[in-house]
Structure formats: structure tokens, C-alpha cells
Amino acid sequence: MDFAQLIRQAARHHRDNVAVIHDDRRQTYTELFDRASRIANALSDLGLRRGDRVALLTPNAFETIEQIAGVALGGFVRSALYTHQTGELNAYMMALVDARALIVHADHFAAIEPHLADVDTLEHVIVFGGDAGGRIDYEQLLATASGADPQVSLRPDDGHVVRFSAGTTGRPKGIYHTNAAWMAVENEWRLAIPQIDDRDRYLAAGPLTHLAIICVWPILQAGGRVVVMEAFDAGRALELIEHERITFAVIVPTMIQALLDHPDVGRRDLSSLRCLHYAASPISERTAIRALERFGPIMVQMYAQSEAIPATMLLAHQHLPEGDERERRWLRSIGRPTPNTVITVVGDDGRELPVGEIGEIAISSPGRMTEIWKDPAATAERLLPDGSVLTRDMGWIDADGFVYLSDRKEDMIISGGYNIWPAELERAIATHAAVREVCVVGVPHERWGETPIAVVVLEEGASLTAEEVIALTREQVGSVKKVTSVEFAATLPKSGVGKVLRREVRAPYWPDAARHVAGA
């Protein structure tokens, strides 16, 4: 099956089911298929052909799902831009993939318009959600397009999506997946989670340009509902879970923390939830335990990268804070490989390392990337001879097959000849009840080369001294690897999906970008 067949069959089997909900608007599968067909036919009428890249620049909106479906139905390659980025950077991403058309929300048109001339291949700009500013009006375009099935025949090796992922230099790279590769992503994900059917209701709480997209196609395939949040708000999310009887949600740990801290969390009926799927960044043990106490045994963790999705999952029954020592340790892991995935840990020479030894995590997954767009050298650099994807994440595997992350390869701190992993220190600091968030980075040191410092955000009303933080790391990690200083901050810089931006925390200490990690 391809994605055009998927949405076509969903419309046939579930025609009267509600497919999309956004605020007070609802769209049935029949309506979704009609609108998706109009999008596909409109783009074809404009001269686009199968395989052409269509850029989408939109927040989570009512129209977002029909646009995702329409681009797939027409055989075009979706290239999702990011609303949290500058217009210049989004234009760079469009130019990278030679986008021929842009569908953009009116709220984000002004920011990108001055940079559109830099995209030589761009021919059509379609604006929705407001004044089209002299460009093509989305609703008018769809009104004049045919609602008939475009009947585009897709091949497994036809392109489906280019996902943009920042490299170590901060300049985005395009991670390209064919229809077959991304269908494998969805199938592998479905194998590892509770079974989905037409009774399920999915809360798209995060940006559909990122993690939240992974549940959309499986839900549509099953005939369930996608409930779209324009932007995450903990109170609104709790309200939607209760009123729409949400069963699935895919969120990041910072969202879980916000839900737990919201005053309504104890007053809302959340009993419909049967899978709270979290990923994208580490979760502290304290937050995980609080979530289990509040939401019950429905937590599922996923580890993945745009280059290989999914890789591992920590399943609901493996979250065992009350288990024995071995079982409690699993909560600090990222789980075991998904059913058709093989995880290895390799040294700098690419050879597999023994159990328990730290090295670079490599993923052999059905959902691995097809290539890094327009960059054969970068593609080759990320692949082992057997096709496994090198993640740049360092970690180790225990005797039970559970995988543990140490840190990003480039984030390793080398202090006086010792390798120090920031995540290990962050986990130690996060055990303190006064700590809300923490980021550890390496900063220059005249004697040791660099040394770890912690930037800590405290819980509201809590107090903690730098000396207490240092003592905590000395106790849990050892005197050689302890943090040597602590700064307290009101917030930490984050990406659009809630990841702490370690590079931004570290940047002020390395003003000339002089930092280099051996082997990174």
C-alpha cells in the first residue's frame, strides 16, 4: 500500500466518520478526501508533476491534515518548513529541495515573502487562513479544482517526504524518505504500540512538522480521529482529552511536565487515555514517576531520528519504578529495539562493541532514510557498510537488550583526558526536587581544556545553592566528573518541539566557535 491508496481506502471504508477536529470545526473522511483531491488536482493544474517538492509553512491548522493528504495523493514530495524559524532559513530549505510550490498560512507569509526571490525553482505561492497578499488564494484555488480522485499511480521508490534536521553546524539538511521507506516507518511504529482502530482519537498536541506526524497516517488508516491543537497549552490539552475522549497522544517530556503541573490535571476525566507516547528528548525519572502515578501504566517512550524512525521503545509494562533494581534501571533507558530493528553500538572503526561498552549507536531499521538530499558524501558518512545509520548518539546496551543514551557525540566533554557525558550529570541533578530543568555544557578551562557547568531552572518557589548541586553530582557521578560551577536561569532555550538547545546554552562560552570534540 502507498499513501494515496491509504487515504483513498480510508475515505471508502470510513466515509461518515469524523477524520479531523480543530476547535469547533469537524471534517469527515468524505470531506477530507474531496479536499485532498482538490489540492492534488490544483497542484497538477499548476503544472506540478509526480515527485515535485511542495513546501508547507503552517502551524497546526484545520487545513494541515488535508494538505498532508493532498500532497501525498498527488504523488508530490512534502517538504515541511518550520514556523519557529526565520524566513531566510525557511527559504534556504525550499531552495535546497528545489521546491516548485509553497502553501503558506497567512500569519507566516510576511516573514518569508522577502526571501522568496532567493528560491529559483519556486513558481507558485498559495496562501490560506487570511489575505493572500496578491498570491494564489487557497480557497479560491480549491473551489475551481476538481474533487475527483486524481488517480496518480505511485511506485515504492517515489518520494514521500523531506524532513529537515539541523546538522552540527546548525544549517538544515534534508532527510529524504520514499513512499516505501515512510510506510515502513508507520508500519514499524504500529507494531510496537497498542493496536489502533476506528474508535481511537489522537491528540496532535505538538507541531505536525515534527514528532506529532507519526500518529496521523496510522489513525487515518484505521478510520480514527485526529484532534489538532494549533499550539500546545496544558489546560486546553486536558480539556480536549476529557471532552473529545482522547485515547492517544504523542508529546515531549516538557509537555508532560506542564500537564502534571496544571491545576486542572486532578479535576479532568482522563480515563479515555490508553497510550501517552513520549519522545524527542530525555525524561527525568522524577517526571516519569509522577506521570505514571497520575495517568497510569500507559506511558510509552520512543527513541528515533529523522534518519531512522522508530529505533527503540520502552513499553508501558517496562515502566517499573516499583520493580527490583534491574527493572527500575529500565526507566533510565530508551527501551529495546522495535520488532524489525537492530541496534548496535560501534567504535570509531565501525566495529560492534561488547555489551555494556559505550560507543556510537547505529540503527538498522525498515524506516531508515533513503538519503540526505543532494549530499552523497553526508549520506555515506552516516551509513555503515551494512546500511545501518550512525546516529551521532553515544550509548550502550545492557545484557537484557535495553539501550541507554550517554549523549550526543559532539556534546561529549573532554576534561583533563576524561570523557564526561552531560546527560549523565543532568540525570543526577534532575533527581533533586527543586530542579525543574537542567542543561550541562562544557566551557573552556585553562588547565583541563574544558570543564562541565550546569545551567539550572528551579521549580517555582524552590531554593537550591550551587554548592548543593555540585555536591549532588560529586556524590552520584564522582569527583572527577562533577560539575565545577552552576548558574541559575529563568528558562532554557528550546526548539519548536521543546528540546533544550544545548548549542545555544554553550555558545556564549565559546565566542569564536573554537570548541572541537576529538572524533566528532
Helices and strands as residue ranges (DSSP letters): H 3-13, E 18-22, E 25-28, H 29-45, E 53-57, H 64-73, E 77-80, H 87-96, E 101-105, H 106-112, G 113-118, E 124-128, E 136-137, H 138-144, E 159-166, E 172-178, H 179-192, E 201-204, G 211-215, H 216-222, E 225-228, H 234-243, E 248-251, H 253-261, G 263-266, E 275-278, H 285-295, E 299-305, E 308-314, G 316-318, H 325-330, E 336-337, E 342-346, E 359-364, E 371-372, H 376-382, E 389-397, E 403-408, G 409-411, E 413-415, E 418-420, H 422-430, E 435-445, E 449-458, H 466-477, E 485-488, H 502-506, G 507-509
